Amino acid sequence: MEKKFCDRCGKPLNGCSIMSMFNTDIICMDCKREEKNDPRYKQALEADRDACAHGNYNFKGIGW
C-alpha cells in the first residue's frame, strides 16, 4: 500500500517520498532536507550502512 502523507509532517507525498535514516517513517523531501541537518544524521547514516554491510536490510534506525 502506497503512503499518501508524510509520517512526520503530514503533508501529501504526491508520489515523492523516502524512508527516514532515523526510523521507518516514510517522509517527504522537505522533512528529508531537515533530517540531513540533524547533528546525529551522520551517525544514523553510518549505522544504516553498517547494518546493510552485515546483511540487515530491515534496519529500524537509531531512533528519532
Order of alpha helices (4+ residues) and beta strands (2+ residues): beta-beta-alpha-alpha
